[in-house]
Amino acid sequence: MLDFADATIGKAPTRLTLADLDAQLILSFLDHLEKERSNGARTPQRPPGGTSLFP
């Protein structure tokens, strides 16, 4: 999120304030995750190696 904010609004992560993290930036970041990383609301959260959390 911090790298995305830096690339989008041009502020280094150390200079960001809460006011910079507005709804539009957060929605843009979530859209970025869905398009660039193929992450979505239905992306399963599985532990690495295909192991199960429950026996």
CHARMM-style PDB file with segment names, atoms N, HN, CA, C and O in Angstrom:
ATOM      1  N   MET     1       0.829  -1.184   0.000  1.00  0.00      PROA
ATOM      2  CA  MET     1       0.000   0.000   0.000  1.00  0.00      PROA
ATOM      3  C   MET     1       0.871   1.244   0.000  1.00  0.00      PROA
ATOM      4  O   MET     1       0.570   2.209  -0.703  1.00  0.00      PROA
ATOM      5  N   LEU     2       1.928   1.236   0.765  1.00  0.00      PROA
ATOM      6  HN  LEU     2       2.172   0.452   1.336  1.00  0.00      PROA
ATOM      7  CA  LEU     2       2.783   2.424   0.850  1.00  0.00      PROA
ATOM      8  C   LEU     2       3.499   2.696  -0.465  1.00  0.00      PROA
ATOM      9  O   LEU     2       3.609   3.848  -0.886  1.00  0.00      PROA
ATOM     10  N   ASP     3       3.986   1.649  -1.112  1.00  0.00      PROA
ATOM     11  HN  ASP     3       3.897   0.714  -0.770  1.00  0.00      PROA
ATOM     12  CA  ASP     3       4.629   1.833  -2.420  1.00  0.00      PROA
ATOM     13  C   ASP     3       3.617   2.325  -3.455  1.00  0.00      PROA
ATOM     14  O   ASP     3       3.936   3.168  -4.294  1.00  0.00      PROA
ATOM     15  N   PHE     4       2.401   1.794  -3.389  1.00  0.00      PROA
ATOM     16  HN  PHE     4       2.142   1.110  -2.707  1.00  0.00      PROA
ATOM     17  CA  PHE     4       1.355   2.232  -4.308  1.00  0.00      PROA
ATOM     18  C   PHE     4       1.030   3.706  -4.086  1.00  0.00      PROA
ATOM     19  O   PHE     4       0.884   4.462  -5.047  1.00  0.00      PROA
ATOM     20  N   ALA     5       0.917   4.113  -2.837  1.00  0.00      PROA
ATOM     21  HN  ALA     5       1.035   3.499  -2.057  1.00  0.00      PROA
ATOM     22  CA  ALA     5       0.634   5.519  -2.521  1.00  0.00      PROA
ATOM     23  C   ALA     5       1.759   6.412  -3.037  1.00  0.00      PROA
ATOM     24  O   ALA     5       1.505   7.485  -3.586  1.00  0.00      PROA
ATOM     25  N   ASP     6       2.988   5.971  -2.860  1.00  0.00      PROA
ATOM     26  HN  ASP     6       3.194   5.100  -2.414  1.00  0.00      PROA
ATOM     27  CA  ASP     6       4.133   6.740  -3.349  1.00  0.00      PROA
ATOM     28  C   ASP     6       4.048   6.924  -4.863  1.00  0.00      PROA
ATOM     29  O   ASP     6       4.251   8.025  -5.374  1.00  0.00      PROA
ATOM     30  N   ALA     7       3.747   5.838  -5.577  1.00  0.00      PROA
ATOM     31  HN  ALA     7       3.583   4.943  -5.162  1.00  0.00      PROA
ATOM     32  CA  ALA     7       3.669   5.909  -7.038  1.00  0.00      PROA
ATOM     33  C   ALA     7       2.457   6.714  -7.502  1.00  0.00      PROA
ATOM     34  O   ALA     7       2.507   7.351  -8.554  1.00  0.00      PROA
ATOM     35  N   THR     8       1.382   6.693  -6.740  1.00  0.00      PROA
ATOM     36  HN  THR     8       1.341   6.175  -5.886  1.00  0.00      PROA
ATOM     37  CA  THR     8       0.144   7.350  -7.151  1.00  0.00      PROA
ATOM     38  C   THR     8       0.125   8.836  -6.825  1.00  0.00      PROA
ATOM     39  O   THR     8      -0.203   9.661  -7.678  1.00  0.00      PROA
ATOM     40  N   ILE     9       0.480   9.176  -5.585  1.00  0.00      PROA
ATOM     41  HN  ILE     9       0.746   8.506  -4.892  1.00  0.00      PROA
ATOM     42  CA  ILE     9       0.391  10.592  -5.197  1.00  0.00      PROA
ATOM     43  C   ILE     9       1.749  11.259  -5.061  1.00  0.00      PROA
ATOM     44  O   ILE     9       1.838  12.465  -4.832  1.00  0.00      PROA
ATOM     45  N   GLY    10       2.805  10.469  -5.203  1.00  0.00      PROA
ATOM     46  HN  GLY    10       2.732   9.489  -5.389  1.00  0.00      PROA
ATOM     47  CA  GLY    10       4.144  11.048  -5.217  1.00  0.00      PROA
ATOM     48  C   GLY    10       4.686  11.462  -3.865  1.00  0.00      PROA
ATOM     49  O   GLY    10       5.534  12.350  -3.779  1.00  0.00      PROA
ATOM     50  N   LYS    11       4.201  10.825  -2.806  1.00  0.00      PROA
ATOM     51  HN  LYS    11       3.512  10.104  -2.877  1.00  0.00      PROA
ATOM     52  CA  LYS    11       4.719  11.112  -1.469  1.00  0.00      PROA
ATOM     53  C   LYS    11       5.436   9.879  -0.940  1.00  0.00      PROA
ATOM     54  O   LYS    11       4.930   8.760  -1.029  1.00  0.00      PROA
ATOM     55  N   ALA    12       6.603  10.100  -0.396  1.00  0.00      PROA
ATOM     56  HN  ALA    12       7.014  11.008  -0.323  1.00  0.00      PROA
ATOM     57  CA  ALA    12       7.337   8.993   0.218  1.00  0.00      PROA
ATOM     58  C   ALA    12       6.546   8.463   1.410  1.00  0.00      PROA
ATOM     59  O   ALA    12       5.861   9.234   2.082  1.00  0.00      PROA
ATOM     60  N   PRO    13       6.626   7.162   1.684  1.00  0.00      PROA
ATOM     61  CA  PRO    13       5.879   6.592   2.804  1.00  0.00      PROA
ATOM     62  C   PRO    13       6.124   7.308   4.141  1.00  0.00      PROA
ATOM     63  O   PRO    13       5.224   7.387   4.977  1.00  0.00      PROA
ATOM     64  N   THR    14       7.318   7.819   4.333  1.00  0.00      PROA
ATOM     65  HN  THR    14       8.049   7.755   3.654  1.00  0.00      PROA
ATOM     66  CA  THR    14       7.621   8.509   5.592  1.00  0.00      PROA
ATOM     67  C   THR    14       6.940   9.869   5.685  1.00  0.00      PROA
ATOM     68  O   THR    14       6.889  10.457   6.765  1.00  0.00      PROA
ATOM     69  N   ARG    15       6.413  10.379   4.567  1.00  0.00      PROA
ATOM     70  HN  ARG    15       6.454   9.900   3.690  1.00  0.00      PROA
ATOM     71  CA  ARG    15       5.766  11.695   4.547  1.00  0.00      PROA
ATOM     72  C   ARG    15       4.245  11.614   4.456  1.00  0.00      PROA
ATOM     73  O   ARG    15       3.565  12.641   4.463  1.00  0.00      PROA
ATOM     74  N   LEU    16       3.704  10.386   4.371  1.00  0.00      PROA
ATOM     75  HN  LEU    16       4.256   9.552   4.366  1.00  0.00      PROA
ATOM     76  CA  LEU    16       2.258  10.215   4.272  1.00  0.00      PROA
ATOM     77  C   LEU    16       1.579  10.552   5.602  1.00  0.00      PROA
ATOM     78  O   LEU    16       2.127  10.326   6.681  1.00  0.00      PROA
ATOM     79  N   THR    17       0.374  11.096   5.484  1.00  0.00      PROA
ATOM     80  HN  THR    17      -0.071  11.280   4.608  1.00  0.00      PROA
ATOM     81  CA  THR    17      -0.462  11.336   6.656  1.00  0.00      PROA
ATOM     82  C   THR    17      -1.760  10.555   6.474  1.00  0.00      PROA
ATOM     83  O   THR    17      -2.032  10.047   5.386  1.00  0.00      PROA
ATOM     84  N   LEU    18      -2.552  10.456   7.522  1.00  0.00      PROA
ATOM     85  HN  LEU    18      -2.332  10.868   8.406  1.00  0.00      PROA
ATOM     86  CA  LEU    18      -3.824   9.754   7.404  1.00  0.00      PROA
ATOM     87  C   LEU    18      -4.729  10.425   6.375  1.00  0.00      PROA
ATOM     88  O   LEU    18      -5.492   9.745   5.689  1.00  0.00      PROA
ATOM     89  N   ALA    19      -4.653  11.719   6.263  1.00  0.00      PROA
ATOM     90  HN  ALA    19      -4.033  12.271   6.821  1.00  0.00      PROA
ATOM     91  CA  ALA    19      -5.468  12.445   5.285  1.00  0.00      PROA
ATOM     92  C   ALA    19      -5.119  12.029   3.853  1.00  0.00      PROA
ATOM     93  O   ALA    19      -5.972  12.090   2.968  1.00  0.00      PROA
ATOM     94  N   ASP    20      -3.870  11.606   3.622  1.00  0.00      PROA
ATOM     95  HN  ASP    20      -3.177  11.557   4.342  1.00  0.00      PROA
ATOM     96  CA  ASP    20      -3.463  11.146   2.295  1.00  0.00      PROA
ATOM     97  C   ASP    20      -4.119   9.817   1.925  1.00  0.00      PROA
ATOM     98  O   ASP    20      -4.343   9.530   0.749  1.00  0.00      PROA
ATOM     99  N   LEU    21      -4.420   9.020   2.929  1.00  0.00      PROA
ATOM    100  HN  LEU    21      -4.238   9.253   3.884  1.00  0.00      PROA
ATOM    101  CA  LEU    21      -4.997   7.694   2.698  1.00  0.00      PROA
ATOM    102  C   LEU    21      -6.521   7.800   2.656  1.00  0.00      PROA
ATOM    103  O   LEU    21      -7.216   7.253   3.512  1.00  0.00      PROA
ATOM    104  N   ASP    22      -7.024   8.503   1.660  1.00  0.00      PROA
ATOM    105  HN  ASP    22      -6.459   8.947   0.964  1.00  0.00      PROA
ATOM    106  CA  ASP    22      -8.458   8.723   1.544  1.00  0.00      PROA
ATOM    107  C   ASP    22      -9.129   7.549   0.829  1.00  0.00      PROA
ATOM    108  O   ASP    22      -8.465   6.625   0.358  1.00  0.00      PROA
ATOM    109  N   ALA    23     -10.450   7.607   0.760  1.00  0.00      PROA
ATOM    110  HN  ALA    23     -10.989   8.357   1.143  1.00  0.00      PROA
ATOM    111  CA  ALA    23     -11.220   6.515   0.164  1.00  0.00      PROA
ATOM    112  C   ALA    23     -10.823   6.263  -1.290  1.00  0.00      PROA
ATOM    113  O   ALA    23     -10.723   5.113  -1.717  1.00  0.00      PROA
ATOM    114  N   GLN    24     -10.600   7.322  -2.041  1.00  0.00      PROA
ATOM    115  HN  GLN    24     -10.682   8.257  -1.695  1.00  0.00      PROA
ATOM    116  CA  GLN    24     -10.242   7.156  -3.451  1.00  0.00      PROA
ATOM    117  C   GLN    24      -8.917   6.404  -3.608  1.00  0.00      PROA
ATOM    118  O   GLN    24      -8.800   5.533  -4.470  1.00  0.00      PROA
ATOM    119  N   LEU    25      -7.937   6.729  -2.794  1.00  0.00      PROA
ATOM    120  HN  LEU    25      -8.032   7.437  -2.093  1.00  0.00      PROA
ATOM    121  CA  LEU    25      -6.645   6.038  -2.867  1.00  0.00      PROA
ATOM    122  C   LEU    25      -6.799   4.569  -2.482  1.00  0.00      PROA
ATOM    123  O   LEU    25      -6.225   3.694  -3.129  1.00  0.00      PROA
ATOM    124  N   ILE    26      -7.564   4.300  -1.440  1.00  0.00      PROA
ATOM    125  HN  ILE    26      -8.031   5.011  -0.914  1.00  0.00      PROA
ATOM    126  CA  ILE    26      -7.746   2.915  -0.993  1.00  0.00      PROA
ATOM    127  C   ILE    26      -8.498   2.109  -2.044  1.00  0.00      PROA
ATOM    128  O   ILE    26      -8.141   0.961  -2.310  1.00  0.00      PROA
ATOM    129  N   LEU    27      -9.535   2.692  -2.645  1.00  0.00      PROA
ATOM    130  HN  LEU    27      -9.825   3.624  -2.429  1.00  0.00      PROA
ATOM    131  CA  LEU    27     -10.263   1.986  -3.709  1.00  0.00      PROA
ATOM    132  C   LEU    27      -9.378   1.751  -4.925  1.00  0.00      PROA
ATOM    133  O   LEU    27      -9.466   0.702  -5.564  1.00  0.00      PROA
ATOM    134  N   SER    28      -8.538   2.707  -5.244  1.00  0.00      PROA
ATOM    135  HN  SER    28      -8.466   3.559  -4.725  1.00  0.00      PROA
ATOM    136  CA  SER    28      -7.593   2.537  -6.354  1.00  0.00      PROA
ATOM    137  C   SER    28      -6.609   1.420  -6.049  1.00  0.00      PROA
ATOM    138  O   SER    28      -6.263   0.638  -6.934  1.00  0.00      PROA
ATOM    139  N   PHE    29      -6.156   1.340  -4.808  1.00  0.00      PROA
ATOM    140  HN  PHE    29      -6.437   1.976  -4.089  1.00  0.00      PROA
ATOM    141  CA  PHE    29      -5.232   0.286  -4.403  1.00  0.00      PROA
ATOM    142  C   PHE    29      -5.903  -1.091  -4.505  1.00  0.00      PROA
ATOM    143  O   PHE    29      -5.293  -2.042  -4.994  1.00  0.00      PROA
ATOM    144  N   LEU    30      -7.148  -1.196  -4.047  1.00  0.00      PROA
ATOM    145  HN  LEU    30      -7.643  -0.424  -3.650  1.00  0.00      PROA
ATOM    146  CA  LEU    30      -7.856  -2.471  -4.136  1.00  0.00      PROA
ATOM    147  C   LEU    30      -8.085  -2.873  -5.595  1.00  0.00      PROA
ATOM    148  O   LEU    30      -7.981  -4.050  -5.941  1.00  0.00      PROA
ATOM    149  N   ASP    31      -8.390  -1.909  -6.435  1.00  0.00      PROA
ATOM    150  HN  ASP    31      -8.474  -0.953  -6.154  1.00  0.00      PROA
ATOM    151  CA  ASP    31      -8.540  -2.173  -7.866  1.00  0.00      PROA
ATOM    152  C   ASP    31      -7.216  -2.660  -8.451  1.00  0.00      PROA
ATOM    153  O   ASP    31      -7.192  -3.583  -9.266  1.00  0.00      PROA
ATOM    154  N   HSD    32      -6.120  -2.036  -8.031  1.00  0.00      PROA
ATOM    155  HN  HSD    32      -6.139  -1.286  -7.370  1.00  0.00      PROA
ATOM    156  CA  HSD    32      -4.778  -2.442  -8.460  1.00  0.00      PROA
ATOM    157  C   HSD    32      -4.507  -3.894  -8.059  1.00  0.00      PROA
ATOM    158  O   HSD    32      -3.973  -4.669  -8.852  1.00  0.00      PROA
ATOM    159  N   LEU    33      -4.874  -4.258  -6.836  1.00  0.00      PROA
ATOM    160  HN  LEU    33      -5.308  -3.628  -6.192  1.00  0.00      PROA
ATOM    161  CA  LEU    33      -4.654  -5.633  -6.379  1.00  0.00      PROA
ATOM    162  C   LEU    33      -5.430  -6.626  -7.242  1.00  0.00      PROA
ATOM    163  O   LEU    33      -4.907  -7.678  -7.609  1.00  0.00      PROA
ATOM    164  N   GLU    34      -6.665  -6.291  -7.561  1.00  0.00      PROA
ATOM    165  HN  GLU    34      -7.091  -5.437  -7.263  1.00  0.00      PROA
ATOM    166  CA  GLU    34      -7.477  -7.199  -8.365  1.00  0.00      PROA
ATOM    167  C   GLU    34      -6.930  -7.350  -9.774  1.00  0.00      PROA
ATOM    168  O   GLU    34      -6.911  -8.457 -10.313  1.00  0.00      PROA
ATOM    169  N   LYS    35      -6.487  -6.259 -10.374  1.00  0.00      PROA
ATOM    170  HN  LYS    35      -6.503  -5.361  -9.936  1.00  0.00      PROA
ATOM    171  CA  LYS    35      -6.036  -6.307 -11.774  1.00  0.00      PROA
ATOM    172  C   LYS    35      -4.599  -6.777 -11.928  1.00  0.00      PROA
ATOM    173  O   LYS    35      -4.316  -7.630 -12.769  1.00  0.00      PROA
ATOM    174  N   GLU    36      -3.694  -6.237 -11.135  1.00  0.00      PROA
ATOM    175  HN  GLU    36      -3.925  -5.544 -10.452  1.00  0.00      PROA
ATOM    176  CA  GLU    36      -2.272  -6.539 -11.306  1.00  0.00      PROA
ATOM    177  C   GLU    36      -1.833  -7.814 -10.605  1.00  0.00      PROA
ATOM    178  O   GLU    36      -0.949  -8.515 -11.098  1.00  0.00      PROA
ATOM    179  N   ARG    37      -2.429  -8.124  -9.472  1.00  0.00      PROA
ATOM    180  HN  ARG    37      -3.146  -7.554  -9.071  1.00  0.00      PROA
ATOM    181  CA  ARG    37      -1.998  -9.289  -8.702  1.00  0.00      PROA
ATOM    182  C   ARG    37      -3.010 -10.423  -8.733  1.00  0.00      PROA
ATOM    183  O   ARG    37      -2.771 -11.490  -8.166  1.00  0.00      PROA
ATOM    184  N   SER    38      -4.140 -10.194  -9.394  1.00  0.00      PROA
ATOM    185  HN  SER    38      -4.334  -9.327  -9.854  1.00  0.00      PROA
ATOM    186  CA  SER    38      -5.214 -11.186  -9.469  1.00  0.00      PROA
ATOM    187  C   SER    38      -5.732 -11.577  -8.090  1.00  0.00      PROA
ATOM    188  O   SER    38      -6.137 -12.720  -7.875  1.00  0.00      PROA
ATOM    189  N   ASN    39      -5.719 -10.638  -7.165  1.00  0.00      PROA
ATOM    190  HN  ASN    39      -5.390  -9.710  -7.340  1.00  0.00      PROA
ATOM    191  CA  ASN    39      -6.288 -10.864  -5.838  1.00  0.00      PROA
ATOM    192  C   ASN    39      -7.679 -10.264  -5.824  1.00  0.00      PROA
ATOM    193  O   ASN    39      -7.892  -9.158  -6.321  1.00  0.00      PROA
ATOM    194  N   GLY    40      -8.617 -10.989  -5.258  1.00  0.00      PROA
ATOM    195  HN  GLY    40      -8.443 -11.887  -4.854  1.00  0.00      PROA
ATOM    196  CA  GLY    40      -9.974 -10.483  -5.184  1.00  0.00      PROA
ATOM    197  C   GLY    40     -10.634 -10.911  -3.893  1.00  0.00      PROA
ATOM    198  O   GLY    40     -10.018 -11.565  -3.051  1.00  0.00      PROA
ATOM    199  N   ALA    41     -11.881 -10.540  -3.743  1.00  0.00      PROA
ATOM    200  HN  ALA    41     -12.381 -10.008  -4.427  1.00  0.00      PROA
ATOM    201  CA  ALA    41     -12.622 -10.872  -2.531  1.00  0.00      PROA
ATOM    202  C   ALA    41     -12.771 -12.378  -2.375  1.00  0.00      PROA
ATOM    203  O   ALA    41     -12.895 -12.877  -1.256  1.00  0.00      PROA
ATOM    204  N   ARG    42     -12.762 -13.095  -3.472  1.00  0.00      PROA
ATOM    205  HN  ARG    42     -12.662 -12.690  -4.380  1.00  0.00      PROA
ATOM    206  CA  ARG    42     -12.941 -14.545  -3.419  1.00  0.00      PROA
ATOM    207  C   ARG    42     -11.633 -15.326  -3.489  1.00  0.00      PROA
ATOM    208  O   ARG    42     -11.658 -16.553  -3.586  1.00  0.00      PROA
ATOM    209  N   THR    43     -10.502 -14.645  -3.441  1.00  0.00      PROA
ATOM    210  HN  THR    43     -10.483 -13.648  -3.363  1.00  0.00      PROA
ATOM    211  CA  THR    43      -9.215 -15.326  -3.451  1.00  0.00      PROA
ATOM    212  C   THR    43      -9.049 -16.085  -2.139  1.00  0.00      PROA
ATOM    213  O   THR    43      -9.084 -15.472  -1.072  1.00  0.00      PROA
ATOM    214  N   PRO    44      -8.869 -17.398  -2.192  1.00  0.00      PROA
ATOM    215  CA  PRO    44      -8.748 -18.158  -0.942  1.00  0.00      PROA
ATOM    216  C   PRO    44      -7.454 -17.836  -0.205  1.00  0.00      PROA
ATOM    217  O   PRO    44      -6.420 -17.564  -0.816  1.00  0.00      PROA
ATOM    218  N   GLN    45      -7.534 -17.873   1.075  1.00  0.00      PROA
ATOM    219  HN  GLN    45      -8.374 -18.095   1.571  1.00  0.00      PROA
ATOM    220  CA  GLN    45      -6.364 -17.664   1.926  1.00  0.00      PROA
ATOM    221  C   GLN    45      -5.918 -19.034   2.432  1.00  0.00      PROA
ATOM    222  O   GLN    45      -6.404 -19.527   3.449  1.00  0.00      PROA
ATOM    223  N   ARG    46      -4.996 -19.628   1.710  1.00  0.00      PROA
ATOM    224  HN  ARG    46      -4.601 -19.227   0.883  1.00  0.00      PROA
ATOM    225  CA  ARG    46      -4.519 -20.957   2.076  1.00  0.00      PROA
ATOM    226  C   ARG    46      -3.083 -20.874   2.554  1.00  0.00      PROA
ATOM    227  O   ARG    46      -2.295 -20.078   2.045  1.00  0.00      PROA
ATOM    228  N   PRO    47      -2.748 -21.697   3.529  1.00  0.00      PROA
ATOM    229  CA  PRO    47      -1.352 -21.712   3.973  1.00  0.00      PROA
ATOM    230  C   PRO    47      -0.436 -22.253   2.879  1.00  0.00      PROA
ATOM    231  O   PRO    47      -0.889 -23.002   2.013  1.00  0.00      PROA
ATOM    232  N   PRO    48       0.840 -21.888   2.902  1.00  0.00      PROA
ATOM    233  CA  PRO    48       1.765 -22.360   1.868  1.00  0.00      PROA
ATOM    234  C   PRO    48       1.913 -23.875   1.890  1.00  0.00      PROA
ATOM    235  O   PRO    48       1.780 -24.509   2.937  1.00  0.00      PROA
ATOM    236  N   GLY    49       2.181 -24.432   0.752  1.00  0.00      PROA
ATOM    237  HN  GLY    49       2.289 -23.917  -0.098  1.00  0.00      PROA
ATOM    238  CA  GLY    49       2.418 -25.868   0.654  1.00  0.00      PROA
ATOM    239  C   GLY    49       1.145 -26.693   0.565  1.00  0.00      PROA
ATOM    240  O   GLY    49       1.204 -27.923   0.575  1.00  0.00      PROA
ATOM    241  N   GLY    50       0.003 -26.037   0.479  1.00  0.00      PROA
ATOM    242  HN  GLY    50      -0.044 -25.039   0.471  1.00  0.00      PROA
ATOM    243  CA  GLY    50      -1.248 -26.781   0.352  1.00  0.00      PROA
ATOM    244  C   GLY    50      -1.677 -27.494   1.604  1.00  0.00      PROA
ATOM    245  O   GLY    50      -2.570 -28.340   1.551  1.00  0.00      PROA
ATOM    246  N   THR    51      -1.072 -27.181   2.730  1.00  0.00      PROA
ATOM    247  HN  THR    51      -0.347 -26.494   2.773  1.00  0.00      PROA
ATOM    248  CA  THR    51      -1.460 -27.837   3.973  1.00  0.00      PROA
ATOM    249  C   THR    51      -2.749 -27.234   4.487  1.00  0.00      PROA
ATOM    250  O   THR    51      -3.082 -26.092   4.172  1.00  0.00      PROA
ATOM    251  N   SER    52      -3.448 -27.981   5.255  1.00  0.00      PROA
ATOM    252  HN  SER    52      -3.177 -28.909   5.512  1.00  0.00      PROA
ATOM    253  CA  SER    52      -4.717 -27.533   5.802  1.00  0.00      PROA
ATOM    254  C   SER    52      -4.527 -27.006   7.225  1.00  0.00      PROA
ATOM    255  O   SER    52      -3.684 -27.495   7.976  1.00  0.00      PROA
ATOM    256  N   LEU    53      -5.317 -26.013   7.573  1.00  0.00      PROA
ATOM    257  HN  LEU    53      -6.002 -25.616   6.962  1.00  0.00      PROA
ATOM    258  CA  LEU    53      -5.283 -25.506   8.943  1.00  0.00      PROA
ATOM    259  C   LEU    53      -6.007 -26.439   9.893  1.00  0.00      PROA
ATOM    260  O   LEU    53      -5.756 -26.438  11.098  1.00  0.00      PROA
ATOM    261  N   PHE    54      -6.909 -27.237   9.337  1.00  0.00      PROA
ATOM    262  HN  PHE    54      -7.113 -27.238   8.358  1.00  0.00      PROA
ATOM    263  CA  PHE    54      -7.709 -28.158  10.153  1.00  0.00      PROA
ATOM    264  C   PHE    54      -7.421 -29.592   9.721  1.00  0.00      PROA
ATOM    265  O   PHE    54      -7.343 -29.880   8.527  1.00  0.00      PROA
ATOM    266  N   PRO    55      -7.264 -30.492  10.692  1.00  0.00      PROA
ATOM    267  CA  PRO    55      -6.977 -31.897  10.335  1.00  0.00      PROA
ATOM    268  C   PRO    55      -8.129 -32.590   9.686  1.00  0.00      PROA
ATOM    269  OT1 PRO    55      -8.025 -33.766   9.337  1.00  0.00      PROA
TER     270      PRO     55
END
